[in-house]
Amino acid sequence: MSSTLFRTKKVEQSILDTEEPEHALKKSLSALDLTVFGVGVIIGTGIFVLTGKVAKENAGPAVSLAFVVAGVVCALAALCYAEFASTVPVAGSAYTFAYASLGELPAWIIGWDLVLEFALGTAVVAVGWSGYVRSLLDNAGWHLPGYLSGREGSSGFGFDILAAALVLVLTAILVVGVKLSARVTTVVVAIKVTVVMIVIIAGAFFIAGDNYKPFIPTAQAQEAGSSLKAPLVQLIFGYTPTNFGVMGIFTAASVVFFAFIGFDVVATAAEETKNPQRDMPRGILGSLFICTALYVAVSIVVTGMQRYDRLSIDAPLADAFKATGHPWYAGVISFGAAVGLTTVCMILLLGQTRVFFAMSRDGLLPRFFSRVHPRFRTPHRPTILLGVIIAIVAGFTSLSELAELVNIGTLFAFVVVAIGVVILRHTRPDLHRSFRTPLVPLVPIVSVLASLWLMLNLPAETWLRFAIWMVIGFVVYFLYGRSHSRLGQHEEATEAAVHPPRPNTQ
């Protein structure tokens, strides 16, 4: 049984599957498209919200160093993703990589994890986008009824119509074609980056040096706790994370990590890239470098404009300009945030549908969902199904506490990919690798340890929810996926051909 659970799918077979007419996706993306995708999904909630939160509660002006730490953790994982994406240019990202290196059951686990990660990420960001848009509408004197603006209806019924509508519109765009998605993303990213540059350039003129003193405030121990709200590292080792001080920077890094979530989505588009061997590493590493630089610059400017303990948690960038006597910037920044979150939603939805599509093509999910649209050459069935489900979830559910599940899901994927790189180097040294992760196995090992450390800083209740989702995944796999596995059926057919059953002579 163990041999069937850990059977691996050859890289060559994975690539051949992409050439089947009924499963073939259209190759239309360039390195620039991938970089735009990466920038589009990374720059979002983190740069517009988390900067103020971690500066005020965890790191002070040293929040810029927290972004560097989180960026380094992502960069280590990105080097591993780049090798896999260029070697195995197949939709599915970490799921496909795990299938080629660790085996079917680990691949299923990571695929199931990614479905949750991208779904919750899309819904959370859609709700955040709705909040920014409602704020802009309120400023213009237009007010949505309570029952259509979320969860404030007098009748007890509340449906966030804006969040649901956003998801459905983006679903339609993704059905029409990934190239159209890339064009829409390019326009939106241009607007978003422009707003960010305005913050950096304009804000630099209002920096006061005294606001940086002290740059690393004196460490303060967080309140001890033994409930599920406490970080897992505290419950296991008795270690209490600190606010401020040097260790406060690492605590902040575990929070701002959410700001970097999404760069791995670039890897899910490998199958739709014209030259994945060359362009995937450029897109993954390029987008991560650009966004890290922007994050650090914004955090330096904002903490220089306003003292860290006075920063707003909800809208730090806008309120920092208000504090300097320039409130009109707030409207520009709110507009940029709303526009920016649009692309985050679309690219997370893109990533989820590609993982679902890849799992369906392998038979681990119903193969009905692996048929592409005859005209648009996109996986329209899973796109529509998941789009409708996420729209409903975003409309009815408050997901603020569940957002941490996105963090743990992403970090878990990082661990799997890093381990997979080491294993595939040993099992398939003959594979052509147009990009090679440097210093293997050192870089993958450091990536695993860094990701695990950030995971341990997440609340115990997040681990509990993640475990429940994984148990559900095991049940689905053993009831359906294992028996319908395309790889398993192929192996059974081969075994029957080589060793046909002996005729009954009795």
Secondary structure by P-SEA (a helix, b strand, c coil): ccccccbbbbaaaaaaaaacccccccccccaaaaaaaaaaaacccccccaaaaaaacccccaaaaaaaaaaaaaaaaaaaaaaaaaacccccaaaaaaaacccaaaaaaaaaaaaaaaaaaaaaaaaaaaaaaaaaaaaaccccccccccccccccbbbaaaaaaaaaaaaaaaaacaaaaaaaaaaaaaaaaaaaaaaaaaacccccccccccccccccccccccccccccccccccbbbbcccaaaaaaaaaaacccccccccccccccccccccccaaaaaaaaaaaaaaaaaaaaaaaaaaccccccccccaaaaaaaaaccccaaaaaaaaaaaaaaaaaaaaaaaaaaaaaaaaaaccccccccccccccccaaaaaaaaaaaaaaaaaccccccaaaaaaaaaaaaaaaaaaaaaaaaaaccccccccccccaaaaaaaaaaaaaaaaaaccaaaaaaaaaaaaaaaaaaaaccccccaaaaaaaaaaaaacccccccc
